[in-house]
């Protein structure tokens, strides 16, 4: 079985690695992260990314306090989405500095450019 944390190569991927890439991109929040980092052209803070995602996603029910929503996004990014994307080599995530950066992965860039409708942006 493939090592769960093996980086996805920049080119010449196997079918299994391509399937893993599509599995990572199946989550809408991860696609947003990749698109947001690609357009940033510089590292952004975890705090900024959380604020962007919280504003982009559907408004929570009125009875949900905003701090609860931000906390949920923060936890999901720190413990799920960012580590998975970083382990695959699709982003750089500095857990200590809480910064996230685009890695210029050609396969991801090609998918973002070719299928923009799958990579939600700030105007969505």
C-alpha positions as CSV (number, residue, x, y, z in Angstrom):
1,X,0.0,0.0,0.0
2,X,1.2,3.5,-0.8
3,X,2.7,5.5,2.0
4,X,-0.1,7.8,3.1
5,X,2.3,10.8,3.5
6,X,4.2,10.4,0.3
7,X,4.4,13.6,-1.7
8,X,2.7,13.7,-5.0
9,X,5.5,14.2,-7.6
10,X,5.5,17.3,-9.8
11,X,5.3,15.2,-13.0
12,X,5.2,11.7,-14.2
13,X,2.7,10.5,-11.6
14,X,1.3,7.0,-11.4
15,X,-2.4,6.3,-11.6
16,X,-2.4,5.7,-7.9
17,X,-0.8,9.1,-7.2
18,X,-3.2,10.8,-9.6
19,X,-6.1,9.1,-7.8
20,X,-4.7,10.4,-4.5
21,X,-4.5,13.9,-5.9
22,X,-8.1,13.8,-7.0
23,X,-9.1,12.4,-3.6
24,X,-7.4,15.4,-1.9
25,X,-9.2,17.7,-4.3
26,X,-12.6,16.1,-3.6
27,X,-13.0,18.4,-0.6
28,X,-14.4,21.8,-1.5
29,X,-12.6,23.5,1.4
30,X,-9.2,22.1,0.2
31,X,-9.9,23.4,-3.4
32,X,-10.6,26.8,-2.0
33,X,-7.4,26.8,0.0
34,X,-5.4,25.9,-3.1
35,X,-7.1,28.5,-5.2
36,X,-6.7,31.2,-2.5
37,X,-3.0,30.4,-2.1
38,X,-2.4,30.4,-5.9
39,X,-3.9,33.9,-6.2
40,X,-2.1,35.3,-3.1
41,X,1.4,34.9,-4.6
42,X,2.9,35.0,-1.1
43,X,2.5,33.1,2.2
44,X,-0.6,34.1,4.2
45,X,-1.3,33.6,7.8
46,X,-3.6,30.9,9.1
47,X,-5.7,33.6,10.7
48,X,-6.2,35.3,7.3
49,X,-7.0,32.0,5.6
50,X,-9.6,31.2,8.4
51,X,-11.2,34.6,7.9
52,X,-11.4,34.1,4.1
53,X,-12.9,30.7,4.4
54,X,-15.4,31.8,7.1
55,X,-16.5,34.7,4.9
56,X,-16.7,32.5,1.7
57,X,-18.7,29.6,3.1
58,X,-22.4,29.8,3.6
59,X,-23.6,31.9,6.5
60,X,-24.1,29.7,9.6
61,X,-27.5,29.6,11.1
62,X,-28.3,32.8,13.1
63,X,-28.1,30.9,16.4
64,X,-24.5,29.9,15.7
65,X,-22.1,32.4,17.3
66,X,-19.4,33.7,14.8
67,X,-16.6,32.7,17.2
68,X,-17.9,29.1,17.1
69,X,-17.8,29.1,13.3
70,X,-14.3,30.5,13.2
71,X,-13.2,28.0,15.8
72,X,-14.6,25.1,13.6
73,X,-12.8,26.4,10.5
74,X,-9.5,26.9,12.5
75,X,-9.6,23.4,13.9
76,X,-10.5,21.7,10.6
77,X,-7.6,23.5,8.8
78,X,-5.0,22.9,11.5
79,X,-5.9,19.2,12.1
80,X,-7.2,18.0,8.8
81,X,-6.9,20.0,5.6
82,X,-3.6,21.8,5.9
83,X,-1.6,18.8,7.1
84,X,-3.0,16.6,4.3
85,X,-2.2,19.2,1.6
86,X,1.3,19.8,3.1
87,X,2.1,16.1,3.4
88,X,1.2,15.6,-0.3
89,X,3.5,18.5,-1.2
90,X,0.7,20.7,-2.5
91,X,1.3,23.5,0.0
92,X,3.8,24.6,2.5
93,X,2.5,24.8,6.0
94,X,4.6,26.2,8.9
95,X,2.7,25.1,12.0
96,X,4.9,27.1,14.3
97,X,4.6,30.4,12.4
98,X,1.0,29.5,11.3
99,X,1.8,30.5,7.7
100,X,0.6,28.8,4.6
101,X,2.1,29.1,1.1
102,X,1.6,28.0,-2.4
103,X,4.1,25.4,-3.7
104,X,3.6,25.9,-7.5
105,X,2.6,22.3,-8.1
106,X,2.2,22.1,-11.9
107,X,-0.6,19.5,-11.8
108,X,-2.7,21.5,-9.3
109,X,-2.0,24.7,-11.2
110,X,-3.2,23.1,-14.4
111,X,-6.4,21.9,-12.8
112,X,-7.1,25.3,-11.2
113,X,-6.5,26.9,-14.6
114,X,-8.5,24.3,-16.6
115,X,-11.4,23.9,-14.3
116,X,-11.9,27.2,-12.5
117,X,-15.5,26.3,-11.7
118,X,-14.3,23.5,-9.4
119,X,-12.0,25.9,-7.5
120,X,-14.3,28.3,-5.7
121,X,-13.1,31.8,-5.5
122,X,-13.8,34.9,-3.4
123,X,-16.5,36.0,-5.9
124,X,-18.5,32.9,-5.4
